[in-house]
């Protein structure tokens, strides 16, 4: 799929060769369908509280699930970033700048659980991703990605049983280079019981290809911080050559997917494989001969991807600059159709997408966040957490 390059809203200008690259890539990417810029029907759909209006493009989805009713779960949040569900169906949410962790439950006002120590705010840094221990009811452990002045780190927090306080229990990984931007920060427990961590290149592309750096990598560790014996490098590094990983999610079959911010031409959705190099800085998207090929590519104006979730036959990817929710159809690690976008510019920047225990998606907006790319003025009530019901495609 190629999306017509436009003049971006932020600092990643489209190159003059963008349109030519788009056309050249048609038919050779690992996509189920591709159209040249300016041809074919629009690739954007929109639905929400008005499901009686058939969204443009939905007729191309013949199986799987699509968005239905949208319900507001919470409002008035300050730069929400990470979201992880507790066993009772409520969620813990991180606020990037304040360093606070909130408990969010449908029908109730968000409540402060506590503040994570040592958070240092930068253009894209602060308190980022969260992951709830698979044994939370017993160990009360919450994992967090924290950017600070010296280095970024992954910490384990102990949450009180009344959910009204927390404390830092231990540091699992330290020494991840920090910068003003490109922190990565997404955390996810995999079906293997290990904690998967996305890091950015700290705005230094050479880090992604440096075997001695933790930046520009997917890291994989045990819950106690030790290295799994089957990690390909013998270290915490699982894969390399990433520019800025913002989303990690797993399919029902165990396939690991990751969303990644490109530079000027292509953002990526990748399938993660052990020990593989994903090309940065030598390659971007499918442009360049080095590294693993992405499963999907999208232009930064239409994506600037962040969090992802797998549900209903697709990877759902939040877009910051693109201000939409992408449905990327997949089947056991393969592309299974063409991307379709929903909610374009309706809710602004979408930061996080999580599959809820009830089968819906929870998404967070990111309009109070003064990030560099794809900024937009806050809307009334921002920032929001929204519940998106998923219904059969018709």
C-alpha positions in Angstrom: 0.0 0.0 0.0 1.3 3.5 -0.8 -0.2 6.6 0.6 0.3 9.9 -1.2 3.1 11.9 0.5 2.0 15.3 1.7 3.7 18.2 3.5 3.8 17.0 7.1 2.4 18.9 10.0 5.6 18.4 12.0 9.3 18.2 11.4 9.5 15.1 9.1 9.2 16.6 5.6 8.3 14.3 2.7 11.1 13.8 0.3 10.7 14.8 -3.3 11.2 11.2 -4.3 8.4 10.1 -2.0 5.8 9.6 -4.7 8.2 7.7 -6.9 9.2 5.4 -4.1 5.5 4.8 -3.3 4.8 3.7 -6.8 7.9 1.6 -7.0 7.0 -0.3 -3.8 3.5 -1.2 -5.1 3.2 -4.9 -5.6 6.5 -5.8 -3.9 5.7 -5.1 -0.2 4.3 -7.7 2.0 0.9 -6.2 1.7 -2.3 -7.9 0.4 -3.1 -4.9 -1.8 -1.5 -1.7 -3.1 -2.6 1.3 -5.1 -0.5 4.1 -6.6 -0.8 7.6 -5.1 -4.0 9.3 -6.2 -5.7 6.2 -7.6 -8.4 4.0 -6.2 -10.8 4.7 -3.3 -9.7 6.6 -0.2 -8.0 4.5 2.4 -9.7 6.2 5.4 -12.8 5.1 7.2 -14.5 6.7 10.1 -17.2 5.5 12.5 -18.1 5.9 16.1 -21.2 6.9 18.0 -23.1 7.2 14.7 -22.9 3.6 13.3 -25.9 4.2 11.0 -23.6 6.0 8.6 -21.6 3.4 6.8 -17.9 4.4 6.9 -16.1 4.8 3.7 -13.9 1.7 3.0 -15.7 -0.7 5.4 -17.0 -2.6 2.4 -13.5 -3.8 1.9 -13.6 -5.7 5.2 -15.3 -9.0 4.7 -14.3 -10.8 7.8 -13.0 -10.1 11.3 -14.1 -7.3 13.6 -14.5 -3.6 13.1 -15.2 -0.6 15.4 -18.7 -0.2 16.7 -20.0 1.9 19.6 -17.5 4.3 21.3 -17.9 5.0 25.0 -15.9 7.6 27.1 -14.3 5.9 30.0 -12.3 8.8 31.4 -11.5 12.4 30.6 -9.3 15.3 31.8 -6.1 13.2 31.9 -2.7 14.8 31.6 -0.5 13.2 28.9 -1.6 9.6 29.4 0.9 7.1 27.9 0.9 3.6 29.2 -2.2 1.5 30.0 -2.3 -2.0 31.5 -5.3 -4.0 32.8 -5.6 -5.4 36.3 -7.2 -8.8 37.0 -10.5 -7.1 38.0 -10.8 -5.4 34.6 -9.8 -1.9 35.7 -6.7 -0.4 34.3 -3.6 1.4 35.5 -2.6 4.4 33.4 0.7 6.4 33.4 0.8 10.2 33.0 4.0 11.1 31.1 4.8 14.4 32.7 3.4 14.1 36.2 4.9 10.6 36.8 1.5 9.6 38.3 -0.1 6.2 38.0 -3.9 6.3 37.9 -6.5 3.6 38.4 -9.2 3.8 35.8 -12.5 1.9 36.0 -15.6 2.4 33.8 -18.2 4.5 35.6 -15.8 5.9 38.2 -13.5 8.9 38.4 -9.8 8.1 37.9 -8.0 7.7 41.2 -4.3 8.3 41.9 -2.4 5.2 42.9 0.9 6.9 43.4 3.9 8.7 41.8 6.9 6.9 40.3 10.1 8.4 41.6 12.9 9.7 39.4 10.9 10.7 36.3 12.6 13.4 34.2 10.4 15.0 31.5 11.7 15.8 28.0 10.1 16.4 24.7 9.1 12.7 24.5 10.3 11.4 27.8 8.9 10.8 31.3 6.8 8.0 32.7 6.1 5.8 29.7 4.9 2.2 29.3 3.4 0.0 32.0 3.0 -3.7 32.3 1.1 -5.6 35.0 2.7 -8.8 36.3 1.0 -12.0 35.2 0.9 -12.9 38.9 -0.3 -9.5 40.1 -2.7 -10.8 42.6 0.1 -12.5 44.4 3.1 -10.3 43.9 1.4 -6.8 43.4 4.1 -5.9 40.8 3.8 -3.2 38.2 6.6 -2.7 35.6 7.3 0.8 34.2 9.6 2.4 31.6 11.1 5.6 33.1 13.2 8.2 31.3 15.4 10.3 33.5 18.4 12.6 33.3 21.2 10.1 33.4 19.8 7.1 31.7 16.4 5.4 31.0 15.5 2.4 33.0 12.9 -0.3 33.6 11.7 -0.6 37.1 9.5 -2.9 39.2 7.0 -1.2 41.5 5.1 -2.7 44.4 1.4 -1.6 44.5 -0.5 -1.6 47.8 -3.4 -4.0 48.0 -5.8 -1.1 48.4 -4.4 0.5 45.2 -3.7 3.8 47.0 0.1 3.8 47.0 3.1 2.3 45.3 6.8 2.2 45.8 9.8 1.3 43.7 10.9 -2.2 44.5 13.9 -2.6 42.2 15.6 -1.5 38.9 15.6 -4.3 36.4 17.5 -2.6 33.5 19.5 0.6 33.7 21.9 2.2 31.2 19.5 2.7 28.3 20.8 6.0 26.7 18.5 8.9 27.1 17.9 12.0 24.9 15.2 14.6 24.3 13.4 12.2 21.9 13.3 8.5 20.8 12.8 6.8 24.1 10.7 3.9 22.9 9.1 2.9 26.2 6.4 0.3 25.4 6.3 -2.8 27.7 4.4 -6.0 27.2 4.4 -9.4 28.8 4.5 -12.1 26.1 2.9 -15.5 26.1 6.3 -16.9 27.1 6.0 -15.1 30.5 8.9 -12.7 29.6 8.8 -8.9 29.6 9.3 -7.4 26.2 10.7 -3.8 26.0 10.9 -1.4 23.0 13.6 1.1 23.1 14.4 4.1 20.8 17.8 5.0 19.3 18.0 8.1 21.6 18.2 10.3 18.5 21.5 8.7 17.6 21.0 6.3 14.7 24.2 4.4 15.2 22.9 3.1 18.5 20.4 0.8 16.7 23.2 -1.1 14.9 25.6 -1.1 17.9 25.6 -4.5 19.6 26.9 -3.0 22.8 24.0 -0.5 23.1 20.5 -1.2 24.6 19.0 1.5 22.3 17.2 0.9 19.1 16.4 -2.6 20.3 13.7 -5.0 21.4 14.8 -6.2 24.9 13.4 -9.4 26.5 13.9 -10.3 30.1 12.4 -12.4 32.8 10.2 -10.8 35.4 13.1 -10.7 37.9 15.3 -8.9 35.4 17.5 -11.9 34.4 18.1 -12.9 30.8 16.1 -15.8 29.3 18.5 -18.6 28.3 17.1 -18.6 24.8 17.8 -15.0 24.0 19.8 -15.0 20.8 22.5 -12.6 22.0 23.1 -14.0 25.5 22.1 -10.5 26.7 18.7 -8.8 27.1 18.8 -7.9 23.4 16.2 -9.8 21.3 16.4 -7.9 18.0 18.2 -4.8 16.7 18.1 -2.1 14.0 15.0 -0.3 15.3 14.6 3.4 15.2 11.9 4.0 17.8 9.7 1.2 18.8 6.4 2.5 20.2 4.1 -0.6 20.3 4.4 -4.3 21.0 1.6 -6.9 20.9 1.1 -10.6 20.5 -1.3 -12.6 18.3 -3.2 -15.6 19.6 -0.7 -17.8 17.8 2.2 -16.1 19.7 3.4 -13.9 16.8 5.1 -10.8 18.2 4.3 -7.5 16.3 6.0 -4.1 16.8 5.2 -0.6 15.5 8.1 1.6 14.7 8.4 5.3 13.8 10.3 5.9 10.5 12.2 9.0 9.7 10.9 10.8 6.6 9.4 8.2 4.3 8.0 5.0 6.0 6.6 4.0 9.4 6.6 0.2 10.0 4.7 -2.7 11.4 7.2 -5.6 11.9 7.0 -9.2 13.0 9.7 -9.7 15.6 12.1 -12.6 15.2 15.0 -13.5 17.5 18.4 -12.1 16.6 17.2 -10.3 13.5 18.3 -6.9 12.4 15.5 -4.6 11.2 17.7 -2.3 9.2 17.9 1.1 10.8 19.8 3.3 10.0 20.7 1.7 6.7 17.1 1.0 5.7 13.8 2.7 6.4 10.6 0.7 5.7 11.2 -1.3 2.6 13.6 1.4 1.3 17.1 0.0 1.4 18.7 -3.4 1.1 19.6 -4.0 4.7 17.5 -5.7 7.4 14.2 -7.5 7.8 11.3 -6.4 5.6 8.3 -4.8 7.4 4.9 -6.4 7.2 3.2 -3.0 6.5 4.5 0.4 5.8 2.6 3.7 6.1 3.6 7.3 5.4 4.5 9.2 8.6 1.8 11.9 7.8 -0.8 9.2 8.0 0.7 7.2 10.9 3.5 8.2 13.2 2.5 5.0 15.1 2.4 4.4 18.8 0.6 1.6 20.7 -0.8 -1.5 19.1 -3.1 -4.3 20.1 -4.2 -7.5 18.3 -7.9 -8.4 18.1 -10.5 -9.5 15.6 -8.2 -10.6 12.9 -6.1 -7.4 12.8 -3.4 -5.3 14.5 -4.9 -2.1 15.7 -2.4 0.8 15.6 -2.7 4.2 17.1 -1.5 7.1 15.0 -0.1 10.3 16.5 0.6 12.6 13.5 -2.0 10.7 11.4 -4.7 11.2 14.2 -6.5 7.9 13.4 -6.8 4.2 14.4 -5.4 1.8 11.8 -6.8 -1.7 11.2 -4.0 -3.8 9.7 -5.3 -7.2 8.9 -3.0 -10.1 9.8 -3.1 -13.9 9.9 -0.3 -15.7 11.8 2.3 -13.2 11.0 1.3 -12.5 7.4 -0.5 -9.5 5.9 -4.1 -10.5 5.2 -5.6 -7.5 3.4 -5.2 -3.8 3.0 -5.0 -1.2 5.8 -8.1 0.8 6.7 -8.1 3.8 9.0 -10.9 4.8 11.4 -11.7 7.9 13.4 -9.5 10.1 11.2 -9.0 13.5 13.1 -12.1 12.7 15.2 -10.3 12.3 18.5 -6.9 13.7 17.6 -3.6 11.9 18.3 -4.0 8.3 19.5 -1.2 7.2 21.8 -2.2 3.8 23.3 -4.4 0.9 22.1 -5.1 -2.0 24.4 -7.3 -5.1 24.0 -9.6 -5.2 27.1 -10.6 -8.3 28.9 -14.2 -7.9 27.6 -13.1 -8.0 23.9 -13.2 -4.3 23.3 -10.4 -1.9 22.6 -9.4 0.9 25.0 -7.6 3.8 23.4 -6.0 6.9 24.9 -5.7 10.3 23.2 -2.6 12.4 23.4 -3.6 15.9 22.7 -2.4 17.5 25.9 1.1 16.2 25.0 3.3 18.9 23.4 5.2 16.3 21.4 7.1 17.4 18.4 5.3 15.6 15.6 1.6 15.9 14.6 0.6 18.3 17.4 -3.0 19.4 17.7 -4.9 21.6 20.1 -6.6 19.8 22.9 -10.3 19.1 22.5 -12.9 19.5 25.2 -12.3 16.9 27.9 -8.8 15.9 26.7 -7.1 13.7 27.3 -9.5 10.8 27.0 -9.7 7.1 27.5 -12.3 5.6 25.1 -13.8 2.1 24.9 -14.3 1.0 21.3 -16.6 -2.0 20.9 -15.6 -4.5 18.2 -18.4 -5.9 16.1 -18.5 -8.4 13.1 -17.8 -6.8 9.7 -20.9 -6.7 7.6 
